[in-house]
Amino acid sequence: MPQPRASRERRAHNLFEAAAAYVAARAADDQDRIEEAAGWVSPEALSFGVSELACRAVVALARERDESPAAVARDLLGLPVT
């Protein structure tokens, strides 16, 4: 017998799912999804997941641009490249 929708939505999420959903929601400025994803894991776990996602994204973009991760991170934040 299929589970009710509410039960399916309460399944356990891992910190990487939460981080991906949270960052995507932030990029889309979707406050409801931001709050939902933030509730899936502890604030500490979410922080770790977002940090890991940021690191992986900067490394991937640096490889794509053939630049250093430091240069890419500074560029993304609008900081002058040193």
Phi, psi and chi 1 to 4 in degrees:
 res  aa     phi    psi   chi1   chi2   chi3   chi4
   1 MET       -  130.2  178.5  173.5 -168.1      -
   2 PRO   -64.4  145.7  -11.6   19.1      -      -
   3 GLN   -77.2  148.3  -68.2 -178.9  -27.5      -
   4 PRO   -61.7  153.8  -14.5   22.1      -      -
   5 ARG   -55.3  -43.9 -179.0 -179.8  173.9  146.6
   6 ALA   -58.7  -38.5      -      -      -      -
   7 SER   -68.0  -40.6  -64.8      -      -      -
   8 ARG   -63.5  -39.1  -72.7 -171.8  -52.8 -128.2
   9 GLU   -70.7  -18.0  -69.4  176.2   -2.6      -
  10 ARG   -90.3    7.4  -72.3 -169.7 -175.7  133.5
  11 ARG   -60.3  158.6   73.4  173.6 -179.1   80.8
  12 ALA   -71.1  135.1      -      -      -      -
  13 HIS  -109.6  143.4  -63.8  -84.9      -      -
  14 ASN   -87.9  167.5   73.1   42.4      -      -
  15 LEU   -65.0  -28.8   66.5  103.9      -      -
  16 PHE   -74.3  -36.6  -63.5  116.0      -      -
  17 GLU   -62.4  -44.2  -74.2  177.7  -49.2      -
  18 ALA   -62.3  -45.0      -      -      -      -
  19 ALA   -63.3  -44.6      -      -      -      -
  20 ALA   -62.5  -45.2      -      -      -      -
  21 ALA   -65.5  -41.0      -      -      -      -
  22 TYR   -64.4  -48.2  179.8   83.2      -      -
  23 VAL   -66.4  -41.4  169.3      -      -      -
  24 ALA   -62.4  -40.5      -      -      -      -
  25 ALA   -66.5  -39.3      -      -      -      -
  26 ARG   -62.6  -42.5  -68.7  -79.9  -47.1  -94.4
  27 ALA   -63.3  -33.0      -      -      -      -
  28 ALA   -90.2   -1.8      -      -      -      -
  29 ASP    55.0   45.3 -163.3   25.8      -      -
  30 ASP  -104.3   91.6 -176.3  -20.0      -      -
  31 GLN   -59.9  -37.8 -169.2   60.3   41.3      -
  32 ASP   -62.0  -45.9  -69.5  -22.7      -      -
  33 ARG   -69.4  -34.4  -68.3  -73.3  -66.4  155.9
  34 ILE   -58.6  -51.1  -69.7  167.6      -      -
  35 GLU   -64.0  -39.4  -68.0  172.1   10.4      -
  36 GLU   -62.1  -52.1  178.8 -175.9   -0.7      -
  37 ALA   -63.1  -36.8      -      -      -      -
  38 ALA   -64.9  -23.9      -      -      -      -
  39 GLY   -86.3   -6.1      -      -      -      -
  40 TRP   -74.2  -30.6  -69.3  -12.1      -      -
  41 VAL  -138.8  172.3  -64.8      -      -      -
  42 SER   -66.4  156.3   72.4      -      -      -
  43 PRO   -57.2  -35.9  -25.2   33.6      -      -
  44 GLU   -66.3  -42.9  -64.2   81.8    8.9      -
  45 ALA   -65.7  -41.1      -      -      -      -
  46 LEU   -62.8  -42.6 -177.1   60.8      -      -
  47 SER   -60.6  -44.5  177.4      -      -      -
  48 PHE   -61.8  -44.9  175.0   80.1      -      -
  49 GLY   -63.8  -41.5      -      -      -      -
  50 VAL   -65.8  -40.4  168.4      -      -      -
  51 SER   -62.9  -44.3  176.8      -      -      -
  52 GLU   -63.7  -41.7 -175.6   65.3   22.0      -
  53 LEU   -62.2  -43.4  177.1   58.0      -      -
  54 ALA   -61.3  -44.8      -      -      -      -
  55 CYS   -60.7  -47.6  -70.4      -      -      -
  56 ARG   -63.7  -38.7  -67.9  179.2 -172.2 -164.3
  57 ALA   -66.6  -42.2      -      -      -      -
  58 VAL   -65.5  -42.2  166.7      -      -      -
  59 VAL   -63.3  -44.6  167.0      -      -      -
  60 ALA   -64.0  -42.9      -      -      -      -
  61 LEU   -68.2  -36.7 -165.5   51.7      -      -
  62 ALA   -62.9  -42.6      -      -      -      -
  63 ARG   -62.8  -43.8  -73.0  179.6 -177.8  150.9
  64 GLU   -62.5  -40.1 -177.2  178.7  -62.2      -
  65 ARG   -87.1   -9.0  -67.6 -178.0  178.4 -177.0
  66 ASP    56.8   47.5 -163.5   26.1      -      -
  67 GLU  -127.2  169.9  -63.3  177.9    2.0      -
  68 SER   -77.0  151.0   73.3      -      -      -
  69 PRO   -56.4  -36.4  -27.5   36.4      -      -
  70 ALA   -63.4  -43.4      -      -      -      -
  71 ALA   -64.4  -41.5      -      -      -      -
  72 VAL   -65.2  -46.7  169.6      -      -      -
  73 ALA   -60.1  -44.6      -      -      -      -
  74 ARG   -64.7  -41.2  -66.6 -173.8   66.0   81.4
  75 ASP   -62.3  -45.2 -178.8   55.3      -      -
  76 LEU   -61.1  -31.9  -70.3  171.1      -      -
  77 LEU   -90.7    0.7  -66.9  170.7      -      -
  78 GLY    73.5   23.9      -      -      -      -
  79 LEU   -95.3  151.8  -58.5  171.3      -      -
  80 PRO   -67.3  141.9   17.6  -24.0      -      -
  81 VAL   -78.3  129.2  177.9      -      -      -
  82 THR   -96.2      -   57.7      -      -      -
